[in-house]
Each structure stands twice: as structure tokens, then as C-alpha cells.
Amino acid sequence: MFKTSIRTIGVMTSGGDAPGMNPAIRAVVRTALSNGIRVIGIEDGYEGMLNGRFREMGPRDVGGILQRGGTILRTARSMEFKTPEGQRKAIRQLSSAGIEAVVIIGGDGSLTGGLKLQEQGVPVIGIPGSIDNDIYGTDMCIGVDTALNTIVDAIDKLRDTASSHNRAFLVETMGRDCGYLAVQAGIICGAEMTIIPEYETPFEEVAEAVEDAYKRGKSHCIIVVAEGAKMNANELAAKLQEMNVGFDTRVTVLGHVQRGGKPTAFDRFLATRFGVKAVEFLLSGQTGVMTALTGRDITPLPLATVVNNRRTLSEEYIKMARILAR
């Protein structure tokens, strides 16, 4: 049992949903309750915080949600909260509901909002939830493993039909600013090329890779394109079709299907560890921090460090993707 003066905490999910958010909510609620702490669920992210969409949560409220994708608290984006006036309004709502601290599950924007609350006197713990794995300071975020498995399953199926019809498939993954999912999928699925936002890939290189695969007698060609790349999958496919590189080209945009589905065992366990540690950090007096996976351990990392730094994609992964595509 932790000694703490906090009697009531809030828990919320914010920004884009990620598989594993529900297990994190469950862990926060049950860990807090086991320490005699009341838990209030904040619905619809910061928008719900501004409008007082609160509900008390007991152990049964989080029963049977481990296997569910999405988030039972729902999520929304709020422009109003980004303003000083909106933040003051949110703090008044928290105070009126008796919420003394908040656990925020979400991505970079959500954690930035958490830092704003912390700076104005509201104790905050952040939990990284982002399928793009683009949050600084943690080896892995909630949702990444599930999203990656969804992409791999899709590419494996596309490869079957690509081989049957002698086609090149350009598969667009999520990753507006970060190419982590695309690079990982490219390596795991044996793609001929991976195109990411971090590096500009000349179209000539793409055309050369596709034509080379055709000349070497391959029955198909797979190119993985992150959505934030300079040229999107549809533009690339159109230009390749014009050049007549051998393969007939097709595009599959995976889109929001990557966010859905049952969280994998890895995501369920990681989210649970994050949720338990979030409450433990809070009750032991460590606030204004994010739960971070560092090796095998969950460690506290200051929110200011998280939001003021940008995660970079491993050069090792990029090099590996290029070598293995040959």
C-alpha cells in the first residue's frame, strides 16, 4: 500500500486510438482501487474534460475489456484545450469533480496537453499510446505491435494475389511523420523497397527497383510506402504504370484498419505494465512524468523531456531494410 494524500484520480485516452488502450485503462483503475483511490473516467479526451464528461469507475466497469480494441472512454481532439482559456476551464472542471491527478493515455499531442496541466498544478502521469511509435524516450508505445501485425497480415495476403497476377503492389501504411511501421513491415515482409518521410527517395530509384525485380524473374514486387512520404502510393503507382516497368501496378491503402482489432498479447501486457506503473509513480510522488519502456524496465521520464524532443528512426533498421531488399 502506497502512502498518498491523493484520494481521487482521473484517467483518459486522447488523440488517435491505439490497440491496448483498454488494458491500460483497466490496469490504472484496478491498481488505484486496490490502493484505496477513487477513479473517475474522463470521456472523449480533452473535449470531455472541458465539458465535464466524467463517470466513476469500479472494478466491474473495466471487466472484459482486455481483448477489445479502441477505447471504452472514447477519444477526441480539442482545439479549445490548446488555448490558455481552455486549459483554465479544464482545470476548473477537474477541481469541481474532485479529481486531484490525471493519468493521460495518448500520443505526443496528448502528452503535451498533460505537461500544460502539470505546469499549472495538476499532477499528471502520461502513458505513451501511438501506433506510429513516434514518442521520444520509450522503446515501444501501446498499439505498435498490433498495428504492425495487421500490416504484416495484409501484405502477406497481397503477396499471394500479386504473385498470381504478376503485379507490383504499393502498400501505404500509417506514419505521417515517422516511418517506423513502414520500415519494420518492409523488413519483416521482404519488401523490395520501403519509402519513408525521414528520407526522400527519388522516383528513379523506385522505378529501378521495380524493373529490376521484373528482370530477375520475380513473380511480384512489394513496395511499402509510409503515408507521410513525399510521393504517396497513388502518385507512385501512376508514374510506374506510365513507364511500363514490367509489372502491372496496384495500390492498397491500409488506412485506419491499422488502428483497430484486438490488441496482441505483447500490447496487452505492455499496456498493463504501463497502467500499473503510472499509478505507482503517481502515488509515490513522481508526477509530470511518462511511463517509458527502457529495455525490460518501465521507468519515469519527465514529460518536458518527452514533448521537447523528437524520436528518430534507427539507422540500423533503415540500413537493414535496404540490404535485405536486394
N, C-alpha and C positions, 0 to 999 in steps of 0.2 A: 504494500500500500504506500503510495506517494503522499507526502505532506504538501498540501497546497491550500491557498486561500480561494482558489477558483472554484465556484460552485456550478457554473453553467457555461458550456461551450457551444458554439455553432459549428456546423460542418456544411460545406457547399462544394459543388462542382461548377466549373466555369470554362468558357471558351469552347473549343471543339471537344466533342465527346471522345472517349478512348476506352476500348475494352479493358476492363479491370477497375473502372471507377467504382462499380458497385461493391466488389470485395473490399476496396479501400474504405468506403463509407461504413460497411459492416464492421470492419476492424476498429475504426475510430469510435463508433457507437458502443460496441461491446467492451472495449478497453476502458473507455471513460466511465461507463456504468459500473464496471467492476471496481472502480476506484471511488465510487460514490459521487460521480459528477453527472449532472443533468445534461442532456444533449438536445439541441434544437436543430432541426434540419432547415436549411435555407434553400428554398426552391428557386429555380430559374436564375442562378448565379447572382451577379451584382444587381441585375434588374430586379430580382426578387428581394434582395437586401434593401434596395431603395424603397420598395413598396410593401415591406413588412410581410412577405410571404413565408411565414415561419410555421413549423409544426414540431411538436415534441416527438422524440423518437425513443422507443423502448426496444428491448432485445427482439421482440417478435416483429417489429417493423422492418428489421433487416434480415429476417429469416427467409431462406430460399432465394437469395439474390446472387449468390456466388457465381452461378452459371449464366447470369443474364448480362447481355451486352448493354451498351448505353449507360444511362444513369437514372436511377429512380427519383433523384432530386431534380432532374432535368437541367438544362443549361441554356444560357442566352448571353448575348453580348450587349453591353450597355455603354452608349456614348456619354450619357449623363454622369455616370460614375467617374469618368475621366476628368471632370471639372472639380475645382475645389468646393463649389456649392453642392455638387452631387455627393462628394465624399463626406461633407459635414452632415448631409441629410441621412446618409447610410449609417453614420456613427450614432446619430440620434435614434434611429430605428433599432439598432443593436442595443443601445442603452435602455430603451423603453421595454424591450423584450427580456432584459436581464442577462443578455449574452455578454460574457466578460472576456472571451477569447474566441478566435475563429481558426478552424482548420480549412485551408483552401486547396482543393484538388484541381489542377489545371496546368496550362502551358505558360509561356513566357509573359503574355499579357495579363493573365490571371495573377501570376506571382508579382508582377509589377504593381497591380492593384493592392495586393496584400502588403507590399512594402509601404505603400501610401498610408494604409490603415495603421501599420506598426509605427510609422513615424508620427502619427497623431494620437498615439497612446493605446491603441487596441492590440493586445498580444496576438500574434499570428504565427501559425506554422504552415508552411507550404508543402504540398506533395506533388511531385512532377508527373503530370499526365499529358502525354503528347505522342501520337503515333510516329511523328517525324523524328523523334529522338534528338531534338534540337535545343534542349535545355542545358545550359552550362553547368558543369560540376558534378553531374551524375552519369555513371556508366550506362544506365538504362532508365527509360521512363515507362510508366504504365501504358500499355497498349501497343508498344512497338512489336513485341513478339507475335501477338495475334495478327496484327496488320501484315507483318512480313509473311506469316504462314498463309494468309489469304492471297497475297500476291503470288507466292510460290505455287500454290494450288492452281491459280488461274493460268499462270504461264505454262505449267506442266500440261494442262488441258489444251491450251492454244498450240503447244508444240505438236500435239497429236494431229490436229487438223491442218497445221502448217505443213507438216510432212506429207500428209495425204494429198494436198493440193499444190505442193511445190511453191510455197509462199513465204514472203518476209512479213513478219508481224512487228509493228511498233507498239509497244505496251506502255501506256502512260500511267505512272504511279503518282501518288501524292508526294509533295515535297516542294513547296513554293520557294523556300529559301535554302533548304537543306536536302542534299541528295543521298542521305543515309539509306533510306528504303530502296532507292533505285540501285545503288551500288551493292548493297547486300543481296538483293534479288538477282542482280546480274551475275554475281559470283556463284550463288547457290544454284541458279538455273542454267548456268553455262551460256549466257547471252553472248552474242557476237560483239556487242558494243553497249556501253552504258553512257547516257548523256545526262549531265547534272548541272545545276545552277552555278556551282562553285567554279567551273571551268568552261570556257567557251570552246565548243567543238566545231571546227569548220565543216560545212556541208560536204566538202570534197572528201573528207575522211570518212564520213558516214557512207557516202556512195561507194567509196573504195572498199570498205569493209563488206558491204552487201554484195558487190560484184565479185569480190574475191571468194566469198563463201559459195557463190554460184559456180564460179570457175573450178573450184576444188571439188565440185560434185556433191555438195551438201544438199539435202532434200528440203531444207528450210533455213530461215535466218530469223533470230530474235534480237530485237534492239529494245532496251529498256530506257525510257525517257522520263525523267522527273518533270512534273508539271511546270516548275519554275525555270526550266532550261530556256535559252534564248529563242530557239525554234521549237515549237510544240510538235507533237507527234503527227497531227494532221498536215501541217506545213511540210514536214519532212517527207511524209508519205507521198504527197502530191508531187514534190520535186523528184523523188526517186522514180515515180511512175513515168514522169516525163522523160527521164534519162534512159529508160529501158535497161535497167541493170541486170536483167535476167529473171529475177523473181517478180511475181505479181505481189503488190504490197497491200496490206490491210492494217487498220488501226483499231486497237482496243483501249478505251479509256476506262480504267478501273473505278475511278471516282470514289464516291462515298461508301461503296461496298467495303472499302478497306477499313472503315471505322466501325463496322458492325460485326455481329457474330459473337459467339460465346468466347470469353477470354480463355486463353490456353492455360495449362497448369502453371507455366512459368509466370504469366501475368497475374494469375490469382494469388500465387504465393508472394510475388514481389509486392503487389498492392496491399496484401495483408500485413507484410512486414513493415511497409511504409506507414500504414494506418496505426499499427501498434506503437511504433517508434514516435510518430507525430504526437500522440497523447503523452507518451513518456517524456519526450523533450519538453512539452508544454508544462507538465506537472512538476518537472524538476527545475523549472525556472528558465529554460532556454527558449526564448521567443525571438521572432524575427529571423527564423532560420527555415531552411528547406531540408526535407529528408533526402539524402543523396546516397545512391549505391556506389560505394567505393571498394572495388574488389569484391569481397564477400560480405563486407560490413555496411550497415546503414549509419551514416554519420550526419551531424548537423552542419549545414553550410549557410552562412549569412545570406539572406535574401538580397541584400545590396550587392554582394559578390555575384550572385546568380544573374540578376537583371542588368548589371552593368558590364557583363562580358558576353561574348558570342562564342558559341561552340563551333569548333572547326571539324571538318570531316577528316578522318585519319588518312594520311598519305599512304600508309601501308595498304589500306583497303583499296584505294584508287589504283595503286600500282598492281595489286593482286588481280583486280578486275581486268586490267589491260593485258597482263601477261597471260592469264588463263583464257582470254578470248581469242588468242592467236590459233 
